[in-house]
């Protein structure tokens, strides 16, 4: 089980190492479609409720596969135009896109609602339009959330029957918050897990430019001797990390 921020780091580092995020999305969508076919074959309708992030992209790909194989599939898009990568996934879908009001018309008992509304990148509570949609989603008896339930760990959250999550469990995932949980592999290797990359910058705090010297951190570095390179580099590294007061303690012959 890992903190959600670790998965954001993984995505960034995977892209930096040459992974195509769209390929990972395709893998996730294929696994999602297979899971739906295996676990909900009796459903008359697969209704995907999608937002605009990568979570929606996973849903678009699964919906496209299910539609091509003859299943009854519909998509509801909420909010603004999807971001660039999920937009690419949406172009694969040739089925019907319906309005949010369709939720009030459809037979809830015979429908599998696939929750692709909000992923793990949500900050704060869901906006009013999303929280209203989450409330409507929760009236369905069969809900499958993708990666995490929309509004995960917030006051307003989807309460799914099942959650299919990718690569590993996220901190806070329990049967109470996620229903029955299924973890699937989408092709992120152990090498990506173990490497450092630009994703680690996600761990850096946001800096407040109104703070005074020392309030963003104080570091003391002790080193030197015949060579002063290591403490000098450590000092520069501390400043670049955002620390704003650095002292280096070295022998007098290192001062220059």
C-alpha positions in Angstrom: 0.0 0.0 0.0 1.4 3.4 -1.0 0.6 7.0 -0.7 -1.2 8.5 -3.7 1.6 11.0 -4.3 3.9 8.0 -5.0 1.8 7.1 -8.0 2.0 10.6 -9.4 5.8 10.3 -9.1 5.8 6.9 -10.8 3.9 8.4 -13.8 6.3 11.3 -14.2 9.4 9.0 -13.9 7.9 6.5 -16.3 7.4 9.2 -18.9 11.0 10.4 -18.3 12.3 6.9 -18.9 10.6 6.7 -22.3 7.3 5.1 -21.3 4.3 6.3 -23.3 1.6 7.3 -20.8 -1.0 6.6 -23.5 0.3 3.0 -23.7 -0.1 2.6 -20.0 -3.6 4.0 -20.4 -4.4 1.5 -23.1 -3.2 -1.3 -20.8 -5.4 0.0 -18.0 -8.4 0.3 -20.3 -8.0 -3.3 -21.6 -7.7 -4.6 -18.0 -10.8 -2.6 -17.1 -12.8 -4.0 -20.1 -11.8 -7.6 -19.3 -12.8 -7.1 -15.6 -16.2 -5.8 -16.6 -16.9 -8.7 -18.9 -15.8 -11.2 -16.3 -17.6 -9.8 -13.3 -20.7 -8.1 -14.7 -21.8 -10.2 -17.7 -25.5 -9.9 -16.6 -25.7 -6.1 -16.9 -27.8 -4.7 -19.7 -25.9 -1.4 -19.9 -22.4 -0.3 -19.1 -22.6 3.4 -18.2 -19.3 5.3 -17.9 -19.4 8.6 -16.0 -16.2 10.4 -17.0 -14.4 13.6 -15.9 -11.5 15.1 -17.9 -8.3 13.4 -16.5 -6.4 10.2 -17.1 -9.0 8.4 -15.0 -11.6 9.2 -17.8 -9.1 8.0 -20.4 -9.0 4.5 -18.9 -12.8 4.5 -19.1 -12.9 5.7 -22.7 -10.6 2.8 -23.8 -12.6 0.2 -21.9 -15.9 1.6 -23.3 -14.5 1.5 -26.8 -13.5 -2.2 -26.5 -16.9 -3.1 -25.0 -18.8 -1.2 -27.7 -16.7 -2.9 -30.5 -17.5 -6.3 -29.0 -21.3 -5.6 -29.1 -22.1 -4.5 -25.6 -24.6 -1.8 -24.8 -22.3 1.1 -23.7 -22.9 4.8 -23.1 -20.7 7.6 -21.8 -21.5 10.7 -19.8 -18.9 13.4 -19.9 -18.8 15.9 -17.0 -17.1 19.2 -16.9 -14.7 20.7 -19.4 -13.0 19.1 -22.5 -10.8 16.1 -21.5 -7.1 16.7 -21.3 -4.8 15.8 -24.2 -4.1 12.2 -23.5 -7.7 11.2 -22.5 -8.9 13.2 -25.5 -6.8 10.8 -27.7 -8.5 7.9 -25.9 -12.0 9.4 -26.5 -11.4 9.4 -30.3 -11.3 5.6 -30.2 -14.9 5.5 -28.9 -17.6 5.2 -31.6 -20.6 4.7 -29.3 -23.2 7.0 -27.8 -22.4 9.9 -25.5 -25.4 11.0 -23.4 -26.3 13.9 -21.2 -26.0 13.8 -17.3 -29.8 13.8 -17.1 -29.7 10.2 -18.5 -28.8 9.1 -14.9 -32.4 9.9 -14.0 -33.9 7.9 -16.8 -31.9 4.7 -16.9 -32.9 1.4 -15.1 -30.5 1.4 -12.1 -31.0 -2.3 -11.4 -29.8 -3.5 -14.8 -27.0 -1.0 -15.2 -23.3 -1.2 -14.2 -22.2 2.4 -13.5 -18.4 2.7 -14.1 -17.1 5.6 -12.1 -14.3 7.4 -14.0 -15.2 10.9 -12.7 -12.3 12.0 -10.5 -9.0 10.3 -10.0 -6.3 10.5 -7.4 -5.1 14.0 -8.3 -8.1 15.7 -6.8 -7.3 18.6 -4.4 -9.8 19.5 -1.7 -13.4 18.6 -1.7 -15.2 17.9 -5.1 -16.7 21.0 -6.6 -20.5 21.4 -6.4 -21.2 20.0 -9.9 -19.1 16.9 -9.1 -20.5 16.4 -5.6 -24.0 16.4 -7.1 -23.0 13.9 -9.6 -21.4 11.7 -6.9 -24.7 11.8 -5.0 -26.6 10.5 -8.1 -24.0 7.8 -8.8 -24.4 6.5 -5.2 -28.1 5.6 -6.0 -26.9 2.8 -8.3 -26.7 -0.6 -6.7 -23.7 -1.7 -8.9 -20.8 0.7 -9.1 -17.3 0.0 -10.3 -14.8 2.7 -9.5 -11.6 3.0 -11.6 -8.3 3.3 -9.8 -9.9 5.1 -6.8 -13.5 6.1 -6.0 -14.3 9.6 -7.1 -13.8 11.9 -4.1 -11.6 9.2 -2.4 -10.8 10.2 1.2 -13.0 13.3 1.0 -16.3 14.0 2.8 -18.2 13.4 -0.5 -17.2 10.2 -2.2 -18.5 7.5 -4.5 -19.4 4.4 -2.5 -18.6 1.6 -5.0 -19.4 -2.1 -5.1 -15.9 -2.7 -6.4 -12.8 -0.8 -7.2 -10.2 -1.8 -9.8 -7.0 -0.1 -9.0 -3.7 -0.1 -10.9 -0.2 -1.3 -9.9 -0.7 -1.3 -6.1 -3.1 -0.3 -3.3 -3.4 3.3 -2.3 -3.2 4.4 1.3 -6.7 4.5 2.8 -8.2 1.7 0.5 -10.4 -0.6 2.5 -13.6 -2.5 1.8 -15.5 0.4 3.6 -14.1 3.1 1.2 -13.7 1.0 -1.9 -15.9 -2.1 -1.8 -14.2 -5.2 -3.1 -10.8 -4.3 -4.4 -8.9 -5.7 -7.4 -5.3 -4.8 -8.1 -4.1 -5.1 -11.7 -0.7 -4.7 -13.4 -0.5 -2.2 -16.3 3.2 -2.6 -17.1 5.1 -0.4 -14.7 8.3 -2.3 -14.1 10.3 -2.7 -10.9 13.1 -0.6 -12.5 10.8 2.4 -12.7 9.7 1.9 -9.1 13.4 1.9 -7.9 14.7 4.9 -10.0 14.7 8.5 -9.1 13.7 11.2 -11.6 11.9 14.4 -12.1 8.9 12.9 -10.3 10.7 13.3 -7.0 10.2 17.1 -7.4 6.6 16.4 -6.4 7.9 15.8 -2.9 9.3 19.3 -2.6 7.1 21.7 -0.6 5.6 24.8 -2.2 7.6 27.8 -1.2 6.1 31.0 0.2 7.9 34.0 -1.2 6.8 36.2 1.7 8.8 34.3 4.2 12.1 35.7 5.7 15.5 34.1 5.5 15.7 30.9 7.4 11.9 30.3 7.5 12.2 28.0 4.5 14.8 25.9 6.2 18.2 26.1 7.8 21.1 23.7 6.9 24.5 23.3 8.4 27.1 21.3 6.3 30.4 20.1 7.8 33.1 18.8 5.6 36.2 19.6 3.6 39.9 18.9 4.0 42.2 18.6 1.1 39.2 18.9 -1.2 36.2 21.2 -0.7 34.0 20.1 -3.6 31.6 17.9 -1.7 30.5 20.5 0.9 30.3 23.2 -1.8 28.0 21.0 -4.0 25.9 20.0 -0.9 25.4 23.7 -0.1 24.4 24.6 -3.6 22.0 21.6 -3.6 20.4 22.7 -0.4 19.8 26.2 -1.8 18.3 24.7 -5.0 16.0 22.5 -2.9 14.5 25.7 -1.4 16.5 26.1 1.8 17.2 29.8 2.3 19.9 29.8 5.0 22.9 27.5 4.5 26.2 27.5 6.5 29.2 25.5 5.4 31.8 24.7 8.1 35.1 23.8 6.5 38.8 24.1 7.4 40.5 27.5 6.7 42.3 26.1 3.7 39.0 25.5 1.9 37.7 29.1 2.2 38.7 30.2 -1.3 
